[in-house]
Amino acid sequence: MNNNKEKGGCGGIIGLFWLFIIIRGCISSGDDTDSTPYSYDDSDEIEMTGPISHSLDLVDTEHNENNYSGTVTLNSSDYYDSKRYKASCSAIEMTENELKNSSEGLECLKEYIVWNKNISNYSAKKIIFESKRERIYPVGFRQGWTYKKSYLYDKSKLDFLYSMFNEIQKKENLTRYEFADMVTSYVQNIEYSLPWGGDCREDYNNVEMVKDLVDQGYDCYSYVPFGYYSPVEFIGNWTGDCDTRSTLVYTVLKHYGYDVVILGSQFYGHSILGINLTPLKTYNPSYKIHDRKKYYAWELTGPSVLGRLDPSWDDMRHWKVDLDNELDYSIITYIE
């Protein structure tokens, strides 16, 4: 797979529509044949057993003289635990009866979705009833809520990854800047694909971003809860999109004490990392001010130095902090 192809789409950034139609009861099933290239149904995955191992040799993005290599091995049980947990938080994955009996699903409806009125005291049954009659309807969503849930659940399951980074640090004696650069370079070199909350086959003809990425040769995986992979899922699958990468790097660097945020843009349909760390090699770097601090942009879908964004999505006015270093996900993205 060519890592130099343009890619900015994220399945998680454009995922609210799917929750909305399922709440409304508008799901339909059919027997359409799969004519879309590189399209897979995530629910049809062949279950893995035993350890899952991946190796990677890479050149540091900012320090080309530095080469790193490492192997990670995770338990398949941890992979499926993380996968199931994220699905349990998604109303998209549930029938109405399951949703009515799921505290995690109800939390999703109340915390992830922003409604036209206050529903804090509503039961799942009432939310379904009222939404079907269009007395309540979504007006926005808090993307950072899903990232926070994945961070809290997966952060203690990544010791296999922390151990590899610790070994590299011990061997190379990296500075704090170099260490962050090594971690991001590692993630930038993992193959790109699109985990999609809907049906890749149908949306190939309906959603420009899906068609563009599939036509460029990237794999698209259907029915992935919230349209991104959690950190453990990402390493298990060894492929993922922009907010998949942002969530992993946020989790890892936060583990090592860095001040980081996840930046998202509904305007660009993209997600990147923000870090309170001064760039070394970028003239006039891109950054977002949050809590009176500068968080410099770090592109993760391909090799890129800190502070440098593709000109097609470098207007920082279109970026918001989806999840900050204090786990605040209060920023709301409104449906346009």
N, C-alpha and C positions, 0 to 999 in steps of 0.2 A: 504493500500500500504506500502511495506517495504522500509523505507528510507535508509536502509543499503546496498541496492543493488548498484553495480557499475554503475555509469552513468557519462559520460563525453561529450556526444554528444550534439551539438547545431544545430538546424535547420537554424539559421541565419548565422553560420560560413560557411556553404557549400551551399549558396544560389545563387551564381552568375550564375551557369549553367542554372537555370530556366529563368532568364531574357534573357540570350543569345538565347535560343531556341525560345522564344516568339518573340523576335525582328526578328529572321530569318523566322518566320511564320511557325514553325514546330509543332504547337500544333495539336494533334489529339484527337478526342472524340470517346468513345466506350461504350459498354454495359457490361463491365466486371463485374462479380459479386464479391462482397467483401468477399474474403476468408481469409483475414488477420485479426487476432485477434487484438482487441484494436485499431482499425482504424476508424477514423471519418473524415467526410468532414466538415471543419470549415464553409463553405458557407451554409451548411444545418442547422446551429444552429437555434433553436427555440428562437425567440426574447423574451428577458426579458423585463418586464415592472415594474415600481415602483422602490422602493429601493432594493438594493442588499446588503445583510448582511452576514458577516462571522465572526466566533469566533475562537479563538485559545488559548489553554493553552500550555505553553512550559517551558522547563528547559533551563536556560542559558548554552550555550555550554562551556564556560570557567569557569563559576562560578556555579557549579551544585547545590549549596545551594540556588541559586536565582530562583524563579519560577515567571513567569509572565502570565497574561491573559488579553485579550482585545477583543473588538468587533469593527469591522469597518463596516460602512454603506455608500455606495456610490449611487449616482443617476444613474439609468440605462441610462439616456440621456447622462451623461458624459462618460459612458462606450462606447456607440455607437459613440459618437463624436470622441473619441480617436481612436476607431477601424477604422472608416471611414477616418479619417485624415491620418493614416498610409497607408491605402490602396490607398489614393489619391496620395501619394508620390511614388507609386510603378507602374512602367510600366508593371509589370507582370499582374496587374489587368485590363489592358485596351486593347481595340481593337485598331487597327492602327488609326482609325479615332478619337477615344477618345484621344489617345496619341498626335496626331497632334494638338489638341486643349487644351492641359493641360500644364500649366506652371509648375505644380508640377512634372508631369511625365517627362517633358523635363529636369528639374533640376536633377531628378534622373539619367537620361541618362548621364548627363554631370558631376555630382558631385560624384555619387556612382560608376559608371563604369569608369575604366581607359582604354582608347583606344590606338590602335597602332599609332595614330596620333592625332594632336590637332584638336578637334571638337568644340572648344568654340564658334565659330561663326555659327555653323550648326543649322538649324531648325530641329524639330522632323522629318519632312517629308524627309529631306536630310539624316538624320541618318538612318532611316528605309531603304531608297533607297540604300544607300551606303553599309549598312551592309548585305543586301540581296545579293548584288553582291560581297560580301567579299572584298570590297575595304577598309573597316574599320572593325575591330573586337576587342573584349575585350581582354585585356592582364592582367587585374587585377581589383581590386575593393577597395573602401575605406569603410570598414565596419562601421567605426565610424560616417560616415555621417548620417546613419539611426538612430543610438543611439542619436545623437545630435538633430535630428528632434523630436524624441519622448520626449527627456528631455525638450526641449523648449516648446513643446505643452502641456505636461502633468504636469509640475511642479506646476502650479497654480491650478490644479484640484485635488490635494492630501491633501487638508485641513483635510478631514476626517481621514486620516492616521496620519498626523502630530499631530492632536488633541489627538489621542490615545497614541502616543509616549510621548507627553507632560504630559499626566496624569500619565503615568508610571514613568517618570522622577520626577515629583512632589511628588509622593508617595514614591519612593525608594531612592531619593536623590543620583542618580548615578554619578560617576565620568565621565569625558569625555571618557575615555577608556571603562568603563562599559556601557555607553550609546550606543556607536558604536557596542559593543558586543551584546547588547540587540537587536538592530535593525537587525543585521546580523543573530542572533539566530532565530528571528521571521521569516525571509525569508527562512532560512535553513529548517524550520519545515513545510513549505508548500509543498504539494504533487508535485512530479516531473511528467512531461509529455513532449512530444516532439511536439512542433508546427513546422510543416514542410512546406517548400515552394512548394514542389511538391505533388505527389500523393503517400500517404503512402502505398496503396495496390500494386502499380507497383514497388515502390522502396524497398519494403520488399524483393523482389527477386533480386534487382539490387544494393542496397546500403548497405554495411555491417553494418554501424552504425544504420540504421533504423531497420534492422533485429535483431541485437543484443539487442537493447532496447525493441523492441516489444516482443521478446522471453523472456526477463526478466520480462515482465508483465506490461510495461509502455504503457500508451495510446499514440497514434500518431494522430495528427490532420492535415489533408491535406489542402493545398492551403492557408496557413497563410502568408500574405505578409511579405517578408523579413525573414520568418522563425523564428520569435520571437514575443512575446507579449509586447506591450508598457506597461509602469507602471500601468495605469488605467485598461487596458485590463487584466493584470496579476491579479490584485486584484479582478476584476469582475469574471474571470474564476477560480481563486483560484487554479491554477496549471500552470506550465510552466517549461522551460528548463534553461540552464545556462546563456545565454546572456539576456534572459528575466529577470532573477534575478539580473544580474549585472547592467542592466539599471535601475531597480527600486532602488536598494541600492545606486547606484551612485547618483540618483536624490534626494533621501531622505537625505543621509549624506551631500551632497553638500548644501542642504537647511539649514542644521545646521552648516555650515561653515567648514566642514572637507575637507582636501586636498585629493581628490580621482581621480582615473583613472579606465578605463575599459581595462583590459588586454585580448587579444585574441590570439589564436594559431591555425593557419590553419593546422599545423603539427599534433596537438592533436585533432583538431575539438572541441575546448572547449573555454569557456570564464569564467573569474573570475574577482573579484574586486582587485584593488591595492589601498592601503591607506598609506599615510605618517604618520604612527603611529607605535611606537615601540612595538613589541609583548612582552607579559609578561611571557608566558609559553612555548615558543617554542625554543628549542636548535637549533642553526644553521638555522634560518628561511630563507625561500625563499623570494626573493625580486627582483624587476626590477629597475634599475637606469634610471631616466628620468628627464631631466632638472637639473641634479646634485643632485637629491633627491632620497631617497630610498622609493619605494612603495612596501610595504609588501603584499604578496599574501593572499587573503581570498577566500577560496572555499565556494560556496553558495548552492550547490545542495544537501547538507546533513550536519549534525553536524560536524564542523571542527574548530579548533582554528586558530587564526591569524598566518600566516607564515608557516603553515604546509600544504603541498600538497601531494596527493597520489604519490607514487614513479613512477607510470606509466606516469605521466605528470609533473614532477618537475624540468625538465631541463629548466631553465629560458632563455636559448639561443633561445628557440623555441617560446617565447612569445613576443608580440609586444603591444605597447600602441595604442589601437584602438581609444580611446577618452580620452584626458587629462583634467585636472582641468580647463584649459582655453578654453575648447571646440575646441581644435585643433584636427582635424581628418585626418591629412595629411598623416599618415602612409598608405602605399599601400601594399596590399597582392597580390602578383603576381600569376597567374595561373601556376601551375607546369605541 
